[in-house]
Amino acid sequence: MLSRVAETIYWLSRYIERAENTARIVTVNANLLLDLPRGIAPGWRPLIDITGANALFERHYNDYSERQVVSFLLGDERNSGSIISALAAARENCRTIRDFVPREAWELLNELYLFAHEELDRGLTKGGRHGYLKHVIQSVQTMTGMLSGTMLHDQGYDFLHLGRFIERADMTTRIIDVRSANLLPHETTELRPFETIQWVSVLKSLTGYQAYRRSEQVRVQRGPVLRFLLMQQDFPRSVAHCLDSLRFSLAKLPRNEGALRLVGRLERTLVGVEPRALEQQQLHDFLDDLQIGIGELHDEIARTWFPPPLVLESSDSTRANTQSQVSAP
């Protein structure tokens, strides 16, 4: 497989996952604000904190109001993490490798991209937002299932798998980090019901509430939720499941030693901690280490299998070794 094709498939998967994740966190935050009284509700800034795009947001917007945050996350093309930007990038990547994905997947992605553009104004309103985001989430889930069920499970699918679970692991750690930092600081009897609502929102951001209740069979509280989202192998959006899926796909690729070592290090970091024993600052440091490790894993994947970065030659930008290949195992 050409390395540029492997890179394109990888980023196609990441952008699709990113669009779904962004739709999820906006939906859940809107519902959370309806459940909490004023003065306790965290507002809309945490969503920008989750994406890590604060500097970009503050260059173009005056405050963290609902209208401005939703506009930035749904339709701002200057934000590479917005739904519109992610779907546009996914569509362009898919267009260049249409021979590698089922035609039905390309058509569905194209339809979703057009829907996201044409219905954006409706999606920015309070009345139309829920339907807009629900359509995005369901379309991406349909596409993910279609690719899993119809795409040839060769090296191309391995890179699709890598992109999906790198993006998912990164978003899971970000949601836990930011949402836990914005929870109620004091466990008083009066505020405890509201704290439970906030932890439920953390689970719902990852569509994990029902799975949590089946798996843990205890009330929603900090320790069990952290353990579930970090370590529950059977939950598809937990960090542990993402790392296990990454290891599975990496094991089938050539020259995988460096990437597998990094996955192993992340898994050992995860196993070596008891989440419920961590104070908030310790939890933040732990999640920060995981995020750095996920970033290093992405860099290792790029160095090993993707073309070198663009090199400027005279007035033109050319990619060196475009025809380099990912050798068969």
Summary of the structure (lengths in Angstrom):
residues: 329
radius of gyration: 20.2
end to end distance: 11.2
largest distance: 68.0
contacts: 1051
relative contact order: 0.12
helix: 70%
strand: 3%
